[in-house]
Amino acid sequence: MTNQKSGKKIAIGPMSTEVIEAVYKYSELNKKELMLIASKNQIDYKHGYVNNWSTADYSAFLKKLKKKYNSRVKICRDHCGPGFNNNYSLKDVYRTIDSDVENGFDLIHIDFSKNKSDYKKILVESKKAIKYAKSLNHKLQFEVGTDENFGQKLSHMNIKEFISEINFFLDFVNPEYFVVPTGSLVMEDKQVGFYNENFIKSVYKRFSSFKINLKEHNADYLTGDEIFKRKNFISALNIAPQFGVNQTMFVLGECKKFGINTDDFLEASYNSKKWQKWLYKANKEDKLRCSIIAGHYNFNSKEYKFLIENLRKYKKTVDSDIINSHMEIIDHYVTNF
């Protein structure tokens, strides 16, 4: 593990205010640095589905938590590139970079894999974006590479491509992380991929001279043994949708205990159709499963707020209970990684 520049990191998607606070609280209690990885869909310079927050709104909330907790949390942008919020405009990408730097982000993942051009053009545009961001803040860290090939049985032939790509980036930047597709794949509320250990081991050995950390995306729903297998080669794991499903399930379970009707929230979640990209083997007519998968996209809805307001009447600790349930997931990953 000599090529790893820093300790193991768990990177968590800010799916809700409770998830975010769980990150800060866990970091303080366990003296562990964690990462928050906001996608452009979740939070961006205009808004996102998390609380309808702009990047500035998000930053203001984080500053409050930083005062509340003595924690170490790295603020990161996940998949900063065209197409990740269905907007392919380069102007949109650069506005995200401007806002991230202005609001004190520590790391930006530059990912132009969805750019509608050939591979060479993608690399050129990635370089321009990184150099631009560096010109705004020379201390800014970067993550490069993409998980767009996830779920595939990659071979040793791909290693040459990875080496060539990282050499391209190392010519002008020293990335903190290089995203490597391990075979993991999250669909519905489960891990349906696999861990291609032989491939990752080969990549790791070839990367040993680069002194760069390998990062895995789509690491949700892994068992302790599956996490442990990654320890020797992977330096950071991304987990996001698992926290959204966890909070949805937790709230629905508490509502059932106290006889609070959840039909309106489930209907709103289903009608949002945010479950569509996550379906694997489930049928779209399985409305309950689809609603649970899409639940976190609707935490800002009046239907969800109604549930929380009513739960507080029966259980004053419901907010902290949700936070603690997220901390259990974080601890599962930290303990095994």
C-alpha positions in Angstrom: 0.0 0.0 0.0 3.0 2.3 -0.4 1.4 4.2 -3.3 -1.5 5.5 -1.1 -0.9 9.1 -0.1 -3.5 9.3 2.6 -5.6 7.1 4.9 -8.8 5.3 3.9 -11.7 7.6 3.2 -15.4 7.1 3.1 -17.2 9.5 0.7 -20.9 10.1 1.4 -23.6 11.7 -0.8 -25.5 14.5 1.0 -28.9 13.0 0.4 -30.5 14.9 3.2 -29.8 17.3 6.0 -29.8 14.3 8.4 -27.2 12.5 6.3 -25.0 15.6 6.3 -25.3 16.0 10.0 -24.5 12.3 10.5 -21.3 12.9 8.7 -20.3 15.8 11.0 -21.4 14.0 14.1 -19.7 10.7 13.3 -16.5 12.6 12.4 -16.4 14.3 15.7 -17.2 11.3 17.8 -14.8 9.0 16.1 -12.1 11.5 15.1 -12.4 10.4 11.5 -12.1 12.5 8.4 -15.0 11.9 6.0 -15.9 13.2 2.6 -19.2 14.8 1.4 -19.6 14.3 -2.4 -22.4 16.5 -3.8 -23.5 15.7 -7.3 -24.9 18.4 -9.6 -28.3 16.9 -9.3 -28.3 17.1 -5.5 -26.8 20.5 -5.1 -25.6 23.0 -7.6 -25.0 26.7 -8.2 -28.8 27.2 -8.8 -30.5 24.5 -6.9 -30.8 20.7 -6.5 -33.2 18.1 -5.2 -31.7 18.3 -1.7 -33.7 21.0 0.0 -33.7 22.9 -3.3 -30.3 24.2 -2.1 -27.9 26.2 -4.2 -24.2 25.6 -3.5 -24.2 28.8 -1.4 -27.2 27.5 0.7 -25.4 24.2 1.2 -22.2 26.0 2.2 -24.1 28.1 4.8 -25.6 24.9 6.3 -22.1 23.3 6.5 -20.7 26.3 8.2 -23.3 25.9 11.0 -22.5 22.3 11.4 -18.7 23.1 11.5 -19.4 25.4 14.5 -21.6 22.7 16.2 -19.2 19.8 15.7 -15.4 19.5 16.1 -15.1 17.5 12.9 -13.0 16.9 9.9 -15.1 16.8 6.7 -13.7 17.3 3.2 -16.3 19.1 0.9 -16.2 17.7 -2.6 -18.0 17.9 -5.9 -18.9 14.6 -7.5 -19.0 14.2 -11.3 -18.4 17.8 -12.4 -19.0 17.7 -16.1 -21.6 18.0 -18.8 -24.6 15.8 -18.8 -24.7 14.7 -15.2 -27.7 17.0 -14.6 -29.0 16.5 -18.2 -27.4 19.8 -19.1 -24.6 19.4 -21.6 -23.5 23.1 -21.7 -19.9 23.8 -20.8 -21.0 27.1 -19.5 -23.1 25.2 -16.9 -20.0 23.2 -15.8 -17.9 26.3 -15.4 -20.6 28.0 -13.3 -20.5 25.0 -11.0 -16.7 25.3 -10.7 -17.0 29.0 -10.0 -19.5 28.5 -7.3 -17.7 25.5 -5.7 -14.4 27.5 -5.5 -16.3 30.5 -4.2 -17.9 28.4 -1.5 -14.7 26.8 -0.3 -14.9 23.2 -1.8 -11.8 21.2 -1.1 -12.0 18.8 -4.1 -13.7 18.7 -7.5 -14.2 15.5 -9.5 -13.7 16.5 -13.1 -15.6 14.0 -15.3 -16.3 14.9 -18.9 -17.2 11.3 -19.9 -20.7 12.3 -20.9 -19.4 15.1 -23.2 -20.8 14.5 -26.6 -17.5 14.3 -28.4 -14.7 11.8 -29.0 -12.2 10.7 -26.3 -9.4 13.1 -27.3 -11.8 16.0 -27.1 -13.0 14.8 -23.7 -9.4 14.9 -22.4 -8.7 18.3 -23.8 -11.9 19.8 -22.2 -11.0 18.1 -18.9 -7.6 19.7 -18.9 -9.1 23.1 -19.6 -11.6 22.7 -16.7 -8.9 21.6 -14.3 -6.5 24.3 -15.2 -9.3 26.9 -14.9 -10.2 25.6 -11.4 -6.6 25.6 -10.4 -6.3 29.2 -11.5 -9.1 30.1 -9.1 -7.6 28.2 -6.1 -4.1 26.6 -6.4 -4.8 24.5 -3.3 -7.9 22.8 -4.8 -7.6 19.0 -5.0 -8.9 17.0 -8.0 -10.4 13.6 -8.7 -10.3 12.3 -12.3 -11.6 9.2 -14.1 -15.1 7.9 -14.4 -17.3 5.1 -13.3 -19.1 5.0 -16.6 -17.8 1.5 -17.3 -19.1 0.1 -14.0 -20.7 -3.3 -13.9 -18.5 -4.6 -16.7 -15.9 -7.4 -16.7 -12.8 -5.3 -17.5 -9.6 -7.0 -18.6 -5.9 -6.4 -18.5 -6.2 -4.7 -21.9 -8.0 -1.8 -20.2 -5.0 -1.1 -17.9 -3.0 0.4 -20.8 -5.9 2.8 -21.3 -5.9 3.8 -17.7 -2.1 4.3 -17.6 -2.3 6.4 -20.7 -5.1 8.5 -19.2 -3.4 9.1 -15.9 -0.2 10.0 -17.7 -2.1 12.6 -19.6 -3.4 14.2 -16.3 -0.1 13.9 -14.5 1.4 16.1 -17.1 -0.4 19.1 -15.6 -2.0 18.1 -12.3 -1.4 15.8 -9.3 -4.9 14.2 -8.7 -5.8 13.1 -5.3 -7.9 10.2 -6.7 -8.3 8.3 -9.8 -11.7 6.6 -10.2 -11.3 3.0 -11.2 -14.4 0.8 -12.2 -14.2 -2.2 -9.9 -17.4 -3.9 -11.3 -19.7 -2.6 -8.6 -23.1 -1.6 -9.6 -26.0 -0.2 -7.5 -29.6 -0.8 -8.7 -32.8 -0.5 -6.8 -31.9 -1.0 -3.1 -29.0 -3.5 -3.6 -25.5 -4.1 -4.9 -25.9 -6.1 -8.1 -22.3 -5.8 -9.3 -19.2 -7.7 -8.3 -15.6 -7.0 -7.3 -13.1 -7.7 -10.1 -10.2 -8.3 -7.7 -7.7 -9.6 -10.3 -8.2 -6.5 -12.5 -8.0 -4.1 -9.6 -4.9 -5.8 -8.3 -3.3 -5.4 -11.7 -4.3 -1.8 -11.9 -2.9 -1.1 -8.4 0.5 -2.7 -9.2 0.8 -0.7 -12.4 -0.2 2.5 -10.6 2.3 1.9 -7.8 4.8 4.4 -9.2 2.3 7.1 -9.7 1.6 7.7 -6.0 -2.1 8.2 -6.6 -5.1 6.9 -4.7 -7.6 4.6 -6.4 -11.3 5.5 -5.7 -14.3 3.3 -6.1 -17.8 4.6 -6.9 -21.1 2.7 -6.4 -19.9 1.0 -3.2 -23.3 1.0 -1.6 -24.8 -2.1 0.1 -21.5 -3.9 0.6 -21.1 -6.5 3.3 -18.2 -6.3 5.8 -16.3 -9.0 3.9 -16.8 -7.2 0.6 -15.5 -4.0 2.0 -12.5 -5.7 3.6 -11.5 -7.2 0.2 -10.9 -3.7 -1.1 -8.6 -2.5 1.7 -5.3 -3.4 0.0 -6.0 -1.6 -3.2 -8.7 1.0 -2.9 -8.2 4.2 -0.9 -11.7 5.7 -0.9 -15.3 4.5 -1.4 -18.3 6.4 -2.5 -21.7 5.6 -0.9 -24.9 7.7 -1.7 -28.2 6.1 -2.6 -28.0 3.7 0.3 -28.4 6.6 2.7 -31.5 7.8 0.8 -33.2 4.5 1.0 -32.2 4.0 4.6 -33.9 7.3 5.6 -37.0 6.5 3.6 -37.3 3.0 5.1 -36.7 4.4 8.6 -39.4 7.1 8.3 -41.9 4.7 6.9 -41.2 2.2 9.7 -41.7 4.9 12.4 -44.9 6.1 10.7 -46.3 2.5 10.8 -45.6 2.3 14.5 -47.7 5.4 15.2 -50.4 4.8 12.6 -49.4 7.8 10.4 -50.7 7.4 6.9 -47.9 7.4 4.3 -50.0 7.0 1.2 -49.6 10.6 0.0 -45.8 10.5 0.3 -45.6 7.1 -1.4 -47.8 8.3 -4.2 -45.8 11.5 -4.7 -42.6 9.5 -4.8 -44.0 7.1 -7.3 -45.3 9.9 -9.5 -41.9 11.6 -9.5 -40.6 8.7 -11.6 -37.2 9.1 -10.1 -37.1 5.3 -9.6 -36.9 4.6 -13.4 -33.1 4.7 -13.7 -32.7 2.4 -10.7 -35.0 -0.5 -11.7 -33.2 -3.8 -12.1 -35.5 -6.8 -11.8 -38.4 -5.1 -10.0 -41.6 -4.4 -12.0 -42.7 -0.8 -12.4 -46.1 -1.8 -11.1 -44.5 -2.6 -7.8 -45.4 0.8 -6.5 -44.1 0.4 -3.0 -40.6 -0.6 -4.1 -40.5 2.1 -6.7 -41.6 4.7 -4.2 -39.0 3.6 -1.6 -36.2 3.8 -4.3 -37.4 7.3 -5.2 -38.1 8.5 -1.7 -35.0 10.6 -1.1 -35.7 12.7 -4.2 -38.9 13.8 -2.5 -37.6 14.7 1.0 -38.4 18.4 0.2 -42.0 17.6 -0.7 -44.9 18.7 1.5 -45.9 15.1 1.8 -42.6 14.1 3.4 -42.6 17.2 5.7 -46.1 16.2 6.8 -44.8 12.8 7.9 -41.9 14.3 9.9 -44.0 16.9 11.5 -46.5 14.2 12.7 -43.7 11.9 13.8 -42.3 14.7 16.0 -45.6 14.8 17.9 -45.2 11.1 18.9 -41.4 10.9 19.1 -39.4 14.0 19.9 -36.1 12.2 19.1 -37.1 11.3 15.5 -34.6 13.7 13.9 -31.7 12.5 15.9 -32.8 8.9 15.5 -32.6 9.3 11.7 -29.1 10.8 12.1 -28.0 7.9 14.3 -29.4 5.3 11.7 -27.1 6.9 9.1 -24.2 6.8 11.5 -24.6 3.1 11.7 -24.0 2.8 8.0 -21.0 5.0 8.1 -19.6 3.0 11.0 -20.1 -0.2 9.0 -17.9 1.1 6.3 -15.3 2.8 8.5 -14.9 -0.3 10.7 -14.4 -2.7 7.8 -12.3 -0.4 5.6 
